[in-house]
Amino acid sequence: MDDALQQMWNTVATFVPKLVVFLVILIVGWIIAKLLAKAVNAVLERVGFDRAVERGGVRKALAKSKYDPSDVVAKLVYYAVLLFVLQAAFGVFGPNPISTLLTQIITFLPALVVAIVIVVIAAAIAAVVRELISNTLGGLSYGRVLATIASVFVLGLGVIAALNQVGIATTVTTPILVAVLATVGGILVVGVGGGLIDPMRDRWRQWLATAEVESAVVRQQVRSAPSAADQVRATAGRLQGQDENGGHVDAGNPTGYPAPGATRL
């Protein structure tokens, strides 16, 4: 009995200091994570991170959320720091399954952060591409369709690159791409090269005739459309006007771009 009691007291005497260190690390780390998250949020808002990201279409995704882009990044930083704190805290007890799991998650974080950055940059580029094409070919019936297709294509490439970064592109994107390409190839072989040759020939004649008619319109739209520099300046002016006037936009020119044919300074 004396030996059992002695072993119990030895276990308690060994465990209690570790528990105290665990709680101290957890509390101090939680405070540091909160302070760091607030600092990141303040810095991002000061450098205009929210305005830059919202140009890429993120505004629609966060329209019904109580967080803005800088808040989301601050939350990510907060939880990332908490993961390191938990790993350090549980490490006090020596090797254990929880520490192993936390180590695996922390190892995965850099790839996840890079994937998120790739998607954000791809969304911003897609928005710029759609805006440029829409303003250049806005007078055509299919101008907006071409702009949307181009932006979706750019965003799709960004998503594929992000999935590849986190290591799931082979298991997810490859079968989808193979299925899409096989479907398109089957349609081309059976439809264009098979029994729909005559109908497709007539349809191609109509499309070519329409292209000839609208080619002059395309050239006129390209000549009269504002240049890329004008569009960038107009976008910057519009965003600055929204910030200074609380979202006010000129009703006579809601796009902020110079009218086709207007004199450029």
Rosetta blueprint (number, residue, H / E / L):
1 M L
2 D H
3 D H
4 A H
5 L H
6 Q H
7 Q H
8 M H
9 W H
10 N H
11 T H
12 V H
13 A H
14 T H
15 F H
16 V H
17 P H
18 K H
19 L H
20 V H
21 V H
22 F H
23 L H
24 V H
25 I H
26 L H
27 I H
28 V H
29 G H
30 W H
31 I H
32 I H
33 A H
34 K H
35 L H
36 L H
37 A H
38 K H
39 A H
40 V H
41 N H
42 A H
43 V H
44 L H
45 E H
46 R H
47 V L
48 G L
49 F H
50 D H
51 R H
52 A H
53 V H
54 E H
55 R H
56 G H
57 G H
58 V H
59 R H
60 K H
61 A H
62 L L
63 A L
64 K L
65 S L
66 K L
67 Y L
68 D L
69 P H
70 S H
71 D H
72 V H
73 V H
74 A H
75 K H
76 L H
77 V H
78 Y H
79 Y H
80 A H
81 V H
82 L H
83 L H
84 F H
85 V H
86 L H
87 Q H
88 A H
89 A H
90 F H
91 G H
92 V H
93 F H
94 G L
95 P L
96 N L
97 P H
98 I H
99 S H
100 T H
101 L H
102 L H
103 T H
104 Q H
105 I H
106 I H
107 T H
108 F H
109 L H
110 P H
111 A H
112 L H
113 V H
114 V H
115 A H
116 I H
117 V H
118 I H
119 V H
120 V H
121 I H
122 A H
123 A H
124 A H
125 I H
126 A H
127 A H
128 V H
129 V H
130 R H
131 E H
132 L H
133 I H
134 S H
135 N H
136 T H
137 L L
138 G L
139 G L
140 L L
141 S L
142 Y L
143 G H
144 R H
145 V H
146 L H
147 A H
148 T H
149 I H
150 A H
151 S H
152 V H
153 F H
154 V H
155 L H
156 G H
157 L H
158 G H
159 V H
160 I H
161 A H
162 A H
163 L H
164 N H
165 Q H
166 V H
167 G L
168 I L
169 A H
170 T H
171 T H
172 V H
173 T H
174 T H
175 P H
176 I H
177 L H
178 V H
179 A H
180 V H
181 L H
182 A H
183 T H
184 V H
185 G H
186 G H
187 I H
188 L H
189 V H
190 V H
191 G H
192 V H
193 G H
194 G H
195 G H
196 L L
197 I H
198 D H
199 P H
200 M H
201 R H
202 D H
203 R H
204 W H
205 R H
206 Q H
207 W H
208 L H
209 A H
210 T H
211 A H
212 E H
213 V H
214 E H
215 S H
216 A H
217 V H
218 V H
219 R H
220 Q H
221 Q H
222 V H
223 R H
224 S H
225 A L
226 P L
227 S L
228 A H
229 A H
230 D H
231 Q H
232 V H
233 R H
234 A H
235 T H
236 A H
237 G H
238 R H
239 L H
240 Q H
241 G H
242 Q H
243 D H
244 E H
245 N H
246 G L
247 G L
248 H L
249 V L
250 D L
251 A L
252 G L
253 N L
254 P L
255 T L
256 G L
257 Y L
258 P L
259 A L
260 P L
261 G L
262 A L
263 T L
264 R L
265 L L
